[in-house]
Amino acid sequence: MRNIWRIFVADMKRLFSNTVCIIITLGLVLIPSIFSWYNVIACWNAFDNTGNLMVAVANCDEGYKSDIVPIDMNIGDKVVSALRANDQIHWVFTSEEDAVEGAKSGHYYAAVVIPESFSRDMLTFYSDNMKHAQIIYYSNEKKSAVAPKITDQGADTVSYQVNEVFAETMAEVALGVAQSISQYADENDVQGDLGRISQRVREVGSGLTRTKEVLALYSGLVDSAQGIVAGSVDLLTHAQGAVAEAKGPIDKSVSSASNMVDVLKGAAGNLSGAMESTANDMDAVAAAADAAFDAAVNDVDAGGDDLKTLAGHVGDASARYRDLATQLGGFRDQLPEEQRPALDAAVAAMNNAADQMAAAGEGLSSAGDQLKTDATNVNASRDQVKGQIADAKSSLAQAKDDYEQNMKPQLQTLADQTAAAVERLQTEDGRLAAAVDELSASADSAKSTMADAAESIEAACAKLETTAGELAQLADQVDSALASGDMEQLQKILGGDAKTLAQALAAPVSIDRQALYPVENFGSAMAPFYTTLGLFIGSLLLLVTVKPALSRSQEEGLTNPKPRQLFLGRFCTVAMLSLAQTTVMGLGNIFFLDVQHVHPLLLMLVFWGAGLVFTAIIYSLVATFANLGKAIAVLLLIVQVTGCGGSFPLQILPGFVQVLSPWLPATHVVNAMRAAMMGTTGMDFWYSMGMLALFLIPAAILGLVLRRPLSKFMHWYVEKVESSGLVA
């Protein structure tokens, strides 16, 4: 650690040792920020300047005057008037020849030509051989990569303006239609045209009726879905009650099972200890019996009393041992069927040992009585008692062995299985309650959504039905007026409902746009991309300028330096420079550029983390592969320009780029930076930062583990490269 600190301190002094070093250091810190800021400022409000794109408009429309409507109408002129008021694009109104040639030469980015028959096609929509009105659009896609996409939007604007002007023109012409009916009331072809108009209106009304019927089917489907969801809510409500009722018995079962585990483990240990203690007691009994017989040589009564007392102790031990056998037998019903024979054998062995102990106790008591009445057969009594004690001890040893080998492992297994069952019961109890709560919340939300959808569909059905009825009524009134020949009534009908007819045919629809995580400007939208590139370029510049390896003179001032100390010591230097780069860039983005920053602290954390990870990756590559590592870092930069998803959505890029993207560190930097700038969703910020941090692992393995094994290859590589006399 001391060597690492010495290297870092010495490097910091060298960075500011003279004026040239200070200038280089400042350049390393500022150049990445200049790169990033320049590109972000350049595209800050790029789409606010679309008014500089010149699009030519050539109006060749000759206009149209029908027999029904004796009014000269030129829809093309009205479109031109509307476009003059539109400043989103620089519209240049010129001739058709100039518009097309200008688009070819690149003088105009695009050209819009309104053909001669435009008004005729627009105003003969009711005829049998009707044609859709068309506008010819020329786009010079060689001029720019992005401009054609913008001018395409301009073409959409023209289309919208045409539709809007057409609807307005239909309303303006309504009075002229009424006047023409009065003037040409006696002409048969007028009535024929009006009949075709009536039929067209009736067809539109029928189409609206069919649309209403389809929506009604959807409404029925939603109603059925509501019933299913409502049933699910009731079912889940009952399930919640059942879970609540079952929780009490489950808790009691868990408590009882936990107590059973403690009893099993305690019983297994107690039985083993009791058997061991009883076996040791029999050795003490044998020794005490020998001492009592020896005392009887001098005092028969005292020896007899000692044997009688000893007999009482042995009898008590026999009773306790029999109680242990009874306690062990109490587990019989709790064991599986296949384990019960082993338990029965162990209990029988323990009862046999208890019988042998009882026999030894009776032998001791009889020997004590015999000594008091007849002391001539002391040795025979001694031998008989010692034999009985030996038999009891042998039975105890056999019972203990049977228990230790057969029953104790099974009792321990039973205790472990019971403990596992208790744990599973507790886990499943919690999962069951959580699952029921989650499903209940989801069902309630679905029920509310279904209700809103059903209400919206019903309202749309009602509106469509009303409109279809009005159109059918209008057609019936026109037919009735034509049949009766009442021209005043026909004028009143068409004059009063011309607007309804125009609205039904134009069908204007407005869009309510609501941005999620709105971006204030295009510069902020592109800032994550250009900033990430700037961070990587800055880290690459550091390793182009700063040598990863120490010179021999620098190593001489260290105490027995290890390779990892040399590696980490110089890395601390480049890491400090990286922190300086990212701090300047981050603060500049926030306070100088004023990019969007919903979470400024998280944004700074992204800058620092990204800079350190990029620096660690490039530092390990250059420290291990020298100039070859720099080439690999440049290749990684090239791949990340497109693969990070900073400019184009990954979904529209080739499949291999989509596969490669998650394995690039810049991808996760861009995602984390967007979350910090525009707003987080759940844990998306921390997930991206965690994925970014994982790239430190291969960098550390390469720099600290693989660098030494690869050193021979690098010596060979450097030798071959330098032998060329051209490449360093």
ZAMARGU-4260 file (C-alpha; in steps of 0.2 Angstrom, whole numbers, plus 5000, padded with zeros to 4 digits):
<rodrens>
0) 5000/5000/5000 | 5015/5012/5004 | 5022/5009/4987 | 5005/5013/4978 | 5004/5029/4988
5) 5022/5034/4984 | 5019/5031/4965 | 5003/5041/4966 | 5011/5056/4975 | 5026/5056/4964
10) 5015/5056/4948 | 5004/5070/4955 | 5020/5081/4957 | 5026/5076/4939 | 5009/5082/4932
15) 5012/5100/4938 | 5031/5100/4938 | 5033/5113/4924 | 5022/5124/4912 | 5021/5111/4898
20) 5015/5097/4910 | 5002/5109/4917 | 4996/5113/4899 | 4995/5095/4894 | 4986/5090/4910
25) 4973/5104/4907 | 4971/5098/4889 | 4968/5081/4895 | 4955/5087/4907 | 4946/5099/4895
30) 4947/5091/4878 | 4933/5078/4881 | 4922/5091/4888 | 4925/5102/4873 | 4921/5088/4861
35) 4904/5084/4870 | 4899/5102/4873 | 4902/5107/4854 | 4891/5092/4848 | 4877/5095/4860
40) 4877/5114/4857 | 4877/5110/4838 | 4861/5100/4839 | 4853/5110/4853 | 4837/5115/4844
45) 4841/5108/4827 | 4822/5105/4823 | 4818/5123/4827 | 4827/5128/4812 | 4817/5118/4799
50) 4811/5134/4792 | 4828/5136/4783 | 4824/5120/4773 | 4818/5126/4756 | 4804/5116/4748
55) 4797/5122/4731 | 4778/5122/4728 | 4771/5122/4711 | 4752/5125/4709 | 4746/5119/4692
60) 4728/5117/4697 | 4716/5124/4684 | 4701/5125/4696 | 4684/5117/4693 | 4666/5123/4690
65) 4653/5110/4690 | 4635/5111/4683 | 4628/5108/4701 | 4639/5122/4709 | 4641/5136/4696
70) 4656/5143/4706 | 4674/5143/4700 | 4683/5135/4714 | 4702/5132/4715 | 4708/5121/4729
75) 4726/5123/4724 | 4725/5142/4727 | 4718/5139/4745 | 4732/5126/4749 | 4745/5139/4743
80) 4737/5152/4754 | 4737/5140/4769 | 4755/5136/4766 | 4760/5154/4766 | 4755/5155/4784
85) 4765/5140/4788 | 4783/5144/4794 | 4788/5126/4799 | 4797/5125/4782 | 4803/5138/4770
90) 4790/5136/4756 | 4796/5143/4739 | 4781/5145/4727 | 4787/5143/4709 | 4783/5134/4692
95) 4783/5116/4690 | 4799/5115/4679 | 4809/5126/4692 | 4802/5115/4706 | 4807/5098/4699
100) 4824/5104/4692 | 4828/5113/4708 | 4825/5097/4718 | 4836/5088/4706 | 4850/5100/4707
105) 4849/5101/4726 | 4844/5120/4726 | 4828/5114/4735 | 4827/5099/4747 | 4810/5094/4740
110) 4797/5099/4728 | 4777/5098/4729 | 4767/5099/4713 | 4748/5102/4713 | 4742/5094/4697
115) 4730/5103/4685 | 4715/5091/4689 | 4717/5093/4708 | 4701/5103/4711 | 4691/5092/4699
120) 4696/5076/4707 | 4693/5084/4724 | 4675/5090/4720 | 4669/5075/4710 | 4669/5063/4725
125) 4651/5058/4722 | 4653/5053/4704 | 4653/5035/4698 | 4671/5036/4691 | 4678/5046/4705
130) 4697/5047/4708 | 4707/5051/4723 | 4715/5068/4722 | 4734/5067/4722 | 4749/5079/4725
135) 4766/5074/4717 | 4780/5075/4730 | 4799/5075/4724 | 4812/5072/4737 | 4831/5074/4735
140) 4838/5060/4746 | 4856/5063/4741 | 4856/5081/4748 | 4856/5075/4766 | 4853/5060/4777
145) 4841/5068/4789 | 4833/5082/4778 | 4822/5070/4768 | 4814/5064/4784 | 4810/5082/4789
150) 4803/5086/4771 | 4793/5071/4772 | 4784/5078/4787 | 4782/5094/4776 | 4773/5083/4763
155) 4762/5077/4777 | 4758/5095/4782 | 4753/5099/4764 | 4741/5084/4764 | 4734/5090/4781
160) 4732/5107/4774 | 4722/5100/4759 | 4710/5090/4769 | 4707/5105/4781 | 4704/5117/4766
165) 4693/5105/4757 | 4682/5103/4773 | 4681/5122/4774 | 4678/5124/4756 | 4663/5112/4757
170) 4655/5123/4770 | 4658/5139/4760 | 4650/5132/4745 | 4634/5126/4754 | 4625/5143/4750
175) 4631/5142/4732 | 4623/5124/4731 | 4607/5131/4737 | 4607/5145/4724 | 4612/5134/4710
180) 4597/5123/4714 | 4585/5138/4713 | 4593/5143/4696 | 4593/5125/4688 | 4577/5118/4696
185) 4570/5113/4679 | 4586/5104/4673 | 4585/5085/4674 | 4603/5082/4676 | 4603/5092/4691
190) 4591/5081/4699 | 4601/5066/4694 | 4617/5073/4702 | 4607/5077/4718 | 4601/5059/4718
195) 4618/5053/4717 | 4623/5064/4731 | 4609/5058/4741 | 4614/5040/4738 | 4632/5044/4743
200) 4626/5052/4759 | 4616/5036/4762 | 4631/5025/4760 | 4641/5035/4772 | 4627/5033/4785
205) 4626/5014/4782 | 4645/5013/4785 | 4643/5022/4801 | 4629/5011/4806 | 4640/4995/4803
210) 4654/5003/4813 | 4642/5006/4827 | 4637/4987/4826 | 4655/4982/4827 | 4658/4993/4842
215) 4643/4986/4850 | 4650/4968/4848 | 4666/4975/4857 | 4655/4982/4870 | 4647/4965/4873
220) 4664/4957/4874 | 4670/4970/4887 | 4654/4967/4897 | 4657/4948/4897 | 4675/4952/4903
225) 4669/4963/4917 | 4658/4949/4923 | 4673/4937/4923 | 4684/4950/4932 | 4670/4953/4945
230) 4669/4934/4948 | 4688/4934/4950 | 4687/4948/4962 | 4673/4939/4973 | 4684/4923/4972
235) 4699/4931/4977 | 4690/4940/4992 | 4684/4923/4998 | 4702/4917/4995 | 4708/4931/5006
240) 4695/4926/5020 | 4701/4908/5019 | 4719/4912/5020 | 4715/4923/5035 | 4705/4909/5043
245) 4719/4896/5039 | 4732/4908/5046 | 4728/4904/5064 | 4729/4885/5063 | 4744/4886/5052
250) 4753/4897/5065 | 4748/4884/5079 | 4754/4870/5067 | 4771/4879/5065 | 4772/4882/5084
255) 4768/4864/5088 | 4780/4857/5074 | 4794/4869/5081 | 4791/4862/5098 | 4792/4844/5091
260) 4809/4848/5083 | 4816/4854/5100 | 4809/4838/5109 | 4816/4826/5096 | 4833/4835/5096
265) 4833/4835/5115 | 4827/4817/5117 | 4841/4811/5105 | 4854/4820/5115 | 4847/4815/5132
270) 4845/4797/5128 | 4863/4796/5122 | 4869/4804/5138 | 4859/4794/5149 | 4865/4778/5142
275) 4883/4784/5143 | 4881/4789/5161 | 4872/4772/5166 | 4887/4762/5158 | 4899/4772/5168
280) 4889/4769/5184 | 4890/4750/5182 | 4909/4751/5182 | 4907/4761/5199 | 4895/4748/5205
285) 4908/4734/5202 | 4921/4743/5211 | 4910/4747/5226 | 4905/4729/5227 | 4923/4723/5228
290) 4926/4736/5241 | 4910/4730/5251 | 4916/4711/5250 | 4934/4716/5256 | 4926/4726/5271
295) 4916/4710/5275 | 4932/4701/5280 | 4934/4712/5295 | 4916/4718/5298 | 4902/4706/5291
300) 4888/4718/5296 | 4896/4733/5288 | 4900/4724/5272 | 4882/4717/5271 | 4875/4735/5274
305) 4886/4742/5260 | 4880/4728/5248 | 4862/4732/5252 | 4864/4750/5249 | 4873/4747/5233
310) 4858/4736/5228 | 4846/4750/5230 | 4856/4761/5219 | 4857/4748/5205 | 4838/4746/5207
315) 4835/4764/5205 | 4846/4765/5189 | 4837/4750/5182 | 4820/4760/5184 | 4827/4775/5176
320) 4834/4765/5162 | 4817/4757/5159 | 4809/4775/5159 | 4821/4779/5145 | 4815/4764/5135
325) 4797/4770/5138 | 4802/4788/5132 | 4810/4781/5117 | 4795/4770/5113 | 4784/4786/5114
330) 4791/4791/5097 | 4784/4776/5088 | 4768/4783/5081 | 4778/4798/5074 | 4790/4788/5064
335) 4787/4781/5047 | 4782/4763/5045 | 4798/4757/5039 | 4808/4764/5054 | 4797/4757/5068
340) 4805/4739/5068 | 4822/4747/5072 | 4814/4757/5086 | 4805/4741/5093 | 4822/4732/5093
345) 4831/4747/5102 | 4817/4748/5115 | 4818/4729/5118 | 4837/4730/5120 | 4835/4744/5133
350) 4822/4734/5143 | 4833/4719/5143 | 4847/4729/5150 | 4836/4736/5163 | 4831/4718/5168
355) 4850/4713/5169 | 4852/4728/5180 | 4838/4723/5191 | 4845/4706/5192 | 4862/4713/5197
360) 4853/4723/5211 | 4844/4708/5217 | 4860/4698/5218 | 4868/4712/5228 | 4854/4712/5240
365) 4854/4693/5242 | 4873/4694/5244 | 4871/4707/5258 | 4859/4696/5267 | 4869/4680/5265
370) 4885/4689/5273 | 4875/4694/5288 | 4869/4676/5291 | 4883/4665/5284 | 4900/4673/5280
375) 4908/4657/5274 | 4904/4658/5256 | 4910/4676/5253 | 4920/4672/5238 | 4906/4663/5229
380) 4894/4677/5232 | 4907/4689/5226 | 4909/4679/5210 | 4890/4678/5207 | 4888/4697/5210
385) 4902/4701/5198 | 4895/4690/5185 | 4878/4698/5186 | 4886/4716/5185 | 4896/4711/5170
390) 4880/4704/5161 | 4871/4720/5165 | 4885/4731/5159 | 4886/4720/5143 | 4867/4722/5140
395) 4869/4741/5143 | 4883/4742/5130 | 4873/4732/5117 | 4858/4743/5120 | 4869/4759/5118
400) 4876/4752/5102 | 4859/4748/5095 | 4853/4765/5099 | 4868/4775/5092 | 4869/4765/5076
405) 4850/4763/5072 | 4839/4774/5082 | 4849/4790/5085 | 4852/4794/5066 | 4834/4791/5062
410) 4828/4803/5077 | 4840/4816/5070 | 4834/4814/5053 | 4816/4815/5059 | 4820/4831/5068
415) 4829/4839/5053 | 4814/4834/5041 | 4802/4841/5053 | 4812/4857/5055 | 4813/4859/5035
420) 4794/4856/5035 | 4791/4870/5047 | 4802/4881/5037 | 4792/4877/5021 | 4776/4879/5030
425) 4781/4897/5036 | 4787/4901/5018 | 4772/4895/5009 | 4761/4904/5022 | 4769/4920/5017
430) 4769/4917/4999 | 4750/4912/4999 | 4745/4928/5008 | 4756/4939/4996 | 4749/4930/4980
435) 4731/4933/4986 | 4734/4951/4989 | 4743/4954/4973 | 4730/4945/4963 | 4716/4955/4972
440) 4724/4971/4967 | 4727/4966/4949 | 4708/4961/4948 | 4702/4977/4955 | 4713/4987/4943
445) 4707/4976/4928 | 4689/4979/4934 | 4691/4998/4934 | 4699/4998/4917 | 4685/4987/4909
450) 4672/4999/4916 | 4681/5014/4909 | 4683/5005/4892 | 4664/5000/4892 | 4659/5017/4895
455) 4670/5024/4881 | 4663/5012/4869 | 4645/5015/4873 | 4648/5034/4871 | 4656/5031/4854
460) 4641/5019/4849 | 4629/5032/4853 | 4638/5046/4844 | 4640/5035/4828 | 4621/5030/4829
465) 4616/5048/4830 | 4627/5054/4816 | 4621/5039/4805 | 4603/5044/4809 | 4606/5062/4804
470) 4614/5057/4787 | 4600/5044/4783 | 4587/5058/4788 | 4596/5070/4776 | 4596/5058/4762
475) 4577/5054/4765 | 4573/5072/4765 | 4582/5075/4748 | 4574/5060/4740 | 4557/5067/4746
480) 4560/5084/4740 | 4566/5078/4723 | 4550/5066/4722 | 4538/5081/4726 | 4548/5093/4716
485) 4548/5106/4730 | 4564/5116/4726 | 4562/5127/4741 | 4562/5113/4753 | 4577/5106/4744
490) 4586/5122/4746 | 4582/5123/4765 | 4588/5105/4767 | 4605/5107/4759 | 4607/5124/4765
495) 4605/5119/4783 | 4615/5103/4783 | 4629/5106/4771 | 4641/5108/4786 | 4635/5091/4792
500) 4639/5083/4775 | 4656/5091/4774 | 4661/5085/4792 | 4655/5067/4788 | 4666/5066/4772
505) 4681/5075/4779 | 4681/5066/4796 | 4694/5077/4804 | 4702/5069/4819 | 4713/5078/4832
510) 4727/5069/4842 | 4730/5073/4861 | 4749/5071/4863 | 4755/5067/4880 | 4774/5065/4882
515) 4780/5052/4895 | 4797/5059/4903 | 4796/5074/4891 | 4813/5080/4884 | 4815/5099/4885
520) 4825/5100/4869 | 4835/5090/4856 | 4851/5094/4863 | 4847/5086/4880 | 4840/5071/4870
525) 4857/5069/4861 | 4868/5073/4877 | 4869/5055/4883 | 4876/5049/4867 | 4889/5063/4864
530) 4893/5064/4882 | 4897/5045/4883 | 4908/5046/4868 | 4917/5061/4876 | 4920/5051/4891
535) 4927/5036/4882 | 4938/5047/4871 | 4944/5056/4886 | 4949/5039/4894 | 4958/5034/4878
540) 4967/5051/4877 | 4973/5048/4895 | 4981/5031/4890 | 4988/5038/4874 | 4997/5052/4885
545) 5001/5043/4901 | 5012/5028/4901 | 5005/5013/4911 | 5023/5006/4915 | 5035/5015/4927
550) 5053/5018/4922 | 5067/5010/4931 | 5072/5026/4939 | 5054/5028/4946 | 5055/5010/4953
555) 5071/5012/4962 | 5063/5024/4975 | 5051/5010/4980 | 5053/4996/4993 | 5053/4979/4984
560) 5038/4984/4973 | 5026/4970/4967 | 5019/4970/4949 | 5001/4973/4956 | 5008/4988/4966
565) 5015/4996/4951 | 4999/4992/4941 | 4988/5000/4954 | 4999/5014/4958 | 4999/5021/4941
570) 4981/5017/4939 | 4977/5029/4954 | 4985/5043/4944 | 4974/5040/4928 | 4959/5037/4939
575) 4962/5054/4947 | 4963/5062/4930 | 4947/5053/4924 | 4938/5060/4940 | 4944/5078/4935
580) 4938/5075/4917 | 4921/5069/4922 | 4918/5082/4935 | 4922/5096/4923 | 4911/5088/4910
585) 4896/5084/4922 | 4896/5102/4930 | 4897/5110/4913 | 4882/5100/4906 | 4872/5105/4921
590) 4877/5123/4924 | 4885/5129/4907 | 4874/5119/4894 | 4859/5118/4906 | 4854/5101/4899
595) 4839/5093/4907 | 4843/5085/4924 | 4829/5079/4935 | 4842/5070/4946 | 4858/5080/4946
600) 4867/5070/4959 | 4863/5054/4950 | 4869/5062/4934 | 4886/5066/4942 | 4887/5048/4949
605) 4885/5042/4931 | 4899/5053/4925 | 4911/5047/4939 | 4907/5029/4937 | 4907/5029/4918
610) 4924/5038/4918 | 4932/5026/4930 | 4925/5010/4921 | 4931/5016/4904 | 4948/5021/4911
615) 4950/5004/4920 | 4946/4995/4904 | 4958/5005/4893 | 4971/5005/4906 | 4971/4986/4907
620) 4971/4984/4888 | 4986/4996/4886 | 4996/4989/4902 | 4994/4972/4895 | 4995/4974/4876
625) 5004/4991/4874 | 5000/4999/4858 | 4990/4984/4852 | 4979/4988/4867 | 4976/5006/4861
630) 4971/4999/4844 | 4958/4987/4853 | 4952/5002/4863 | 4949/5012/4847 | 4940/4997/4839
635) 4929/4996/4855 | 4925/5015/4852 | 4920/5012/4834 | 4908/4997/4839 | 4900/5008/4853
640) 4896/5023/4842 | 4881/5014/4834 | 4879/4999/4847 | 4876/5009/4862 | 4858/5015/4856
645) 4862/5033/4859 | 4856/5040/4842 | 4845/5027/4834 | 4833/5015/4843 | 4841/4997/4844
650) 4825/4989/4837 | 4828/4997/4820 | 4846/4992/4819 | 4853/4976/4812 | 4851/4960/4822
655) 4870/4958/4826 | 4870/4976/4833 | 4856/4972/4845 | 4864/4956/4851 | 4881/4965/4854
660) 4873/4980/4862 | 4871/4973/4880 | 4889/4968/4880 | 4895/4986/4878 | 4899/4997/4893
665) 4893/5013/4884 | 4875/5005/4882 | 4873/5005/4901 | 4881/5022/4903 | 4868/5030/4890
670) 4853/5021/4899 | 4859/5027/4916 | 4862/5044/4910 | 4844/5045/4902 | 4836/5039/4918
675) 4846/5053/4928 | 4842/5067/4916 | 4824/5063/4911 | 4817/5053/4926 | 4819/5036/4933
680) 4807/5021/4932 | 4809/5009/4946 | 4826/5003/4948 | 4832/5006/4930 | 4846/5018/4935
685) 4853/5006/4948 | 4852/4991/4936 | 4861/5001/4923 | 4875/5006/4935 | 4876/4988/4941
690) 4878/4981/4924 | 4892/4995/4921 | 4901/4990/4936 | 4902/4972/4931 | 4914/4977/4917
695) 4927/4981/4931 | 4929/4962/4933 | 4936/4957/4916 | 4947/4973/4917 | 4954/4968/4934
700) 4957/4950/4928 | 4966/4956/4913 | 4977/4968/4922 | 4981/4959/4938 | 4980/4940/4933
705) 4983/4938/4914 | 4996/4952/4912 | 5011/4942/4918 | 5007/4926/4908 | 5005/4937/4892
710) 5021/4946/4895 | 5031/4933/4884 | 5019/4935/4869 | 5020/4954/4871 | 5040/4954/4871
715) 5039/4943/4855 | 5026/4955/4847 | 5036/4971/4852 | 5052/4963/4845 | 5043/4959/4828
720) 5035/4976/4827 | 5051/4985/4830 | 5061/4975/4818 | 5051/4983/4804 | 5060/4999/4808
725) 5044/5008/4804 | 5030/5004/4816 | 5033/5008/4835
</rodrens>
